[in-house]
Structure formats: structure tokens, C-alpha cells
């Protein structure tokens, strides 16, 4: 083999191992960031029903409209977008994640329920990422670490849950919100809205 051929071969060999090293390091960084524990959520106190309280009932279409409106404003100017859609059986989070350098569209199905504190707890029941077999905990961990999510929303990848802390959301607002009923089958969602008083 001539010196020119040997040099050319070594160049391709070096490029191959460089690419391989980049893929391995990139994959390791993504796994490490996704596996790192997310901060524990603070549970706020619920608003107490009073003479200034009223119950608001919403249907599925109205909940989705509110969700879209809030996320459009919250994610304005952000490169990474995601959607939260309430269906007949599940509430679904749709977005994108990166795995081994590839951008992948995912959809996580949740079963929502109210908590005794008046918040909404989403329990993950399934993950769709096309033909890839990616663990649900990995994707939720990646979202917790890399997505811009509201401060009143906390993700527990280990328990596969998302807490929508309406009490924390209400903390510095003129109205206090509390979840009363979530009926996915009937498409009925009711919330207690309270106007705080100084009395």
C-alpha cells in the first residue's frame, strides 16, 4: 500500500471513530440528563369554599381551547413546542424528543384524576414513539429536564405522574382555582373558582 493510500485510509478510519465517539458521548449525555432526578414538587394548600366561590363546568372542547390558549402564550418564542389534548379516554401530551441524535415525535397518554387538595394528577398509561422502544420513564425524565414547563407543573418520571398544582397556579392570582370533578367518559370537568376576600 502506498503512502498516499495509507494516509487516505487512515483519514476515513479516523473520521469513522470520531463519529462513533460523538454518537456514544451524545447518547450518554441524553441518558444522564433524562435519568437525573427531578426536584420534588411542593404541594400547596387548596382554596376553601366560601360565599365568593362558584363552580364552573366545562366540556372537552372548552378544556382543549383553554389548554391551547395557555400553551401558545407560555411557549411563545420557544423553539420546542408541545400540546396537551383531552380526548374521550386519555389526556395526551404530544411533543418531540431527541434520542441518539434523532428528533422523535412522541405521545404520552395519561389518566387524569382530582386530588384531595383540589389539584389534577395525571397518571401515565402509555407511550407512542413510532417503531422505537423507548422507556416511558426516559421520555418523561427528558421532558422534565429539557422542556420549558410551567412552575406549577411537576413531573415525577419514576412514578410516571404529572401534577398540575392548581393551588400553586392560583397563589399570586386574583382568583383561586380548584379541581372538583374530572369525568373523561362524559366529557365533564368542573372547577371551583374562589374570589379571595380580606375578611
Protein Blocks (a to p, Z undefined) as FASTA:
>chain_A
ZZklmmmmmmmmmmmmmmmmmmmmmmmmmmmmmmpccddddddddddddfkbccddddfk
lmmmmmmmmmmmmmgoiabdcdddddfkbccddddddeehiacdddddddddddfkopac
dddfbdcehjaccdfklmmmmmmmmpccdfkbccdfknopacddfklmmmmccbdcddfb
dcfknopacdddddddfZZ
